[in-house]
């Protein structure tokens, strides 16, 4: 019986140490997971900013070219370029690029481009009819 009491008293001496170590491990794991989520979110935000800036620059170049030609040259609105590049980049970022899936990704991006273009075209026609 005295052995049991002795064992319990020794366990009571080490209990605060084990509790602190356990708490530190749990807190560290939670902070690590939170940090991974923050890094991934930050990378995604940075990637989107790059795509939007690239889209803007592409749109600006095409618009300037259309202006320099003179006359009536159609140029898609800025949101068309943004949607197109975001869809394309997100399609590529989720998958490994192979010969088999690049055609599928390009077809999917072209379908989205066609939808956006049709929407913009219909919107433009409605605006002309209202005038």
Buried (B, 14 or more C-beta within 10 A) or exposed (E): EEEEEEEEEEEEEEEEEEEEEEEEEEEEEEEEEEEEEEEEEEEEEEBBEEBBEBBBEBBEEBBEEBEEEEEEEEBBBBEBBBBBBBBBBBBBEEEEEEEEBEEEBEEBBEEBBEEBBEEBEEEEEEEEEEE
